[in-house]
């Protein structure tokens, strides 16, 4: 998927949570626009730990061309999570 397509989802107003589905089967839930930074050749996704009170605990860098699709179905929420 092109980086521009992913960036459009991050910048959607109002923001809607979405899920990135990668070719290797990995899934990343984006619950807040601050959780996803799109660059021309990569996408940095901040992962939230279930016990982190909304803080991003670690980051994953993915190749945007490995994203198969974006899903807009309801994204799972973390209890007590601000992000």
KABELGI-V342580 format. One record per pair of residues at least 24 apart in sequence whose ideal C-beta (glycine too) atoms are under 7 Angstrom apart, sorted by sequence separation. I is the first residue (numbers start at 1). J is the second residue. D is the distance in Angstrom with one decimal. If there is no record, write none. Layout:
i:I j:J d:D
i:I j:J d:D
This chain:
i:10 j:36 d:5.1
i:53 j:80 d:6.1
i:54 j:81 d:4.8
i:56 j:83 d:6.9
i:10 j:38 d:6.0
i:50 j:78 d:5.3
i:54 j:82 d:3.1
i:54 j:83 d:4.6
i:48 j:78 d:6.1
i:7 j:38 d:4.2
i:6 j:38 d:5.2
i:28 j:60 d:6.9
i:48 j:81 d:6.0
i:3 j:38 d:5.3
i:48 j:83 d:5.4
i:3 j:40 d:5.9
i:6 j:43 d:5.9
i:22 j:62 d:6.3
i:23 j:66 d:4.9
i:22 j:66 d:5.1
i:31 j:75 d:5.7
i:22 j:67 d:5.8
i:23 j:68 d:5.5
i:22 j:68 d:6.5
i:29 j:75 d:4.6
i:20 j:67 d:5.2
i:21 j:68 d:5.1
i:29 j:76 d:6.3
i:21 j:69 d:5.1
i:35 j:83 d:5.7
i:34 j:83 d:6.8
i:20 j:70 d:6.3
i:21 j:71 d:6.2
i:19 j:70 d:6.9
i:32 j:83 d:4.4
i:18 j:70 d:5.2
i:19 j:71 d:4.3
i:31 j:83 d:5.8
i:18 j:71 d:6.5
i:18 j:72 d:5.5
i:16 j:72 d:6.1
i:19 j:75 d:5.9
i:18 j:75 d:6.9
i:6 j:64 d:5.7
i:17 j:75 d:4.0
i:3 j:64 d:4.5
i:6 j:67 d:6.6
i:9 j:70 d:5.7
i:2 j:64 d:6.7
i:1 j:64 d:5.9
i:1 j:65 d:6.9
i:1 j:67 d:4.2
